[in-house]
Amino acid sequence: MHANPFENALKQLARAARLYRNGIFGQGKVKKFSTELLARLAQPEREINVAIPVRMDDGSVRIFDGYRVQHSNLRGPYKGGIRFHHDTDINEVRALAFWMTLKTAVAGIPFGGGKGGVTVDPKKLSRGELERLSRAFVRALAPVLGARADIPAPDVGTTPEIMEWMADEYKEITGDKTRAAFTGKPVAYSGSEGRNAATGVGGFFVFDALRASLGITKGATLAVQGIGNVGAHAARVFEENGYKVVALSDSKSGVYNPNGLSVSAVLEYKKKHGTLHGFSSARIISNEKLLLLPVDVLIPAALENQITKQNAHAVKAKVILELANGPTTPEADDILFRRGTSVVPDILANAGGVAVSYFEWKQNLKKEHWSEKEVFRKLRVLLAREARAIFSRFRALKTDLRRAAFVVALERLEKALREK
Ligand code: GLU
C-alpha cells in the first residue's frame, strides 16, 4: 500500500531521460543529458536527520524526528517547504526535495531543490508546543540554512505563523536581519503579498494558459481533493472565474453536488464544524469516489500516490491539474495517457508557490514591498510563459506533459552543470 514516492520520482527521471537516449531530440543546444547530471539527480547532495526535543505542556519532553534533504544546488540555493505530517518520513521528504529541484528549474528561478519535514500531527499539539517544535527545528538545522544556502517555506501542515517563528528563531541565532532565509512569512512580518494564495492562484494561471489547447471550455466543472491552503484557494479562484466546483474534500470525506457548490459555504462549514459531515445540499462522498467523478477537471491538492494503476482506468476527468506534489504514479501516467487524459504535472501546475517565494526573497533582500496586483501580474506572466514552452515541447515530442516538463527542467539543469 505504502508506495515509496522517491522510487516514483526516479522512475519519472528515467522515463524523461530515455526520450533523449532514443534520439527523439537533438534540435536544441543540449543533445543528450549527461550521465553525470542523471547520476547527480538520482541522489540528494545532503540529508540531515535530527532528533528534536520539545517540552510539552504537561512538563514531559517528547523527541520528534525531523529531516532536511538538500537535493541539488546546481541552479542556486536549496529551496523548498517544511512538512509537518504524521506520515512524513525520509523517503517522502527526499521525493519532495527532488521535485523542488525540477520545479525551480521549470519556473526558471535561481534556486535548487530541498525539503524538510517533521513526523508529527500538528493538529494534536497546542499552539505553544507547535511554536517550541518550530523553533527547535530551526535550532537543529540553522548551520545549514540561510538566504544564500537553503531557504525553507510552508508545505502541508505548516503555516505563515510557523514561518514567522522560524524566521525569528533564525534571526536570534545568526543575527541575520534580512528575513530572507524563510519565505511564506505573514505579510505583516516581511512576507510577500499573495504568497499564501500563490500555489492555488498559480495553478489557475497555468490552467488558463493551457485551457484552450487542452480542449476545456470556460465554465467547465471541477472536483478538488483537499481544502487545505492550496485546494481552498484554487477552488475559490476557479469559482470566481466562472467554473463550476461540484466536489470538495478534506482528509476524511468529500461533498458532491452535480449542480455546483458554493466554495465559501463549504469552507465556512468546515471551519465551524471541523468536518464536512452534515453539510446540507450536497452528498457526502469518499475521497476515493471524488477522484472518479464525471468532471472536466480534477484537481488533486492533498498528498502523493492518489491516482495509481488501481484507479486510473476509472478516472473520468479530461484534465488533471496536479496541485499536490506527486499525486499520480508513473503507472497511472501511462494509463491516463492511453485514455487521452491530460495530466498537467505538479512541477509546473503548483510552481506558483515557489515562484512567489522567490519574489518574497527578492523583496526581502532589496528591502522592497510589492502590491498584490504586482505580484500576481508577475506570477501570471512567468507561469503562462513556462506553461506554453512546456506545451510546445509536449506537441513536438508526442509524449506526455510530465515528460515534456522534465525535459525542459533537465535542459536547464544540464546547462547549469556545464557552466559550473
Ligand atoms: N511547499 C511548496 C511546494 O511544494 C512551496 C515551496 C517554496 O515556496 O519554497 O512547492
Residues whose N, C-alpha, C, O or C-beta is under 5 A from the ligand:
A	BS01	LIG	K79 G80 G81 I151 A153 P154 D155 N350 G353 V354 S357
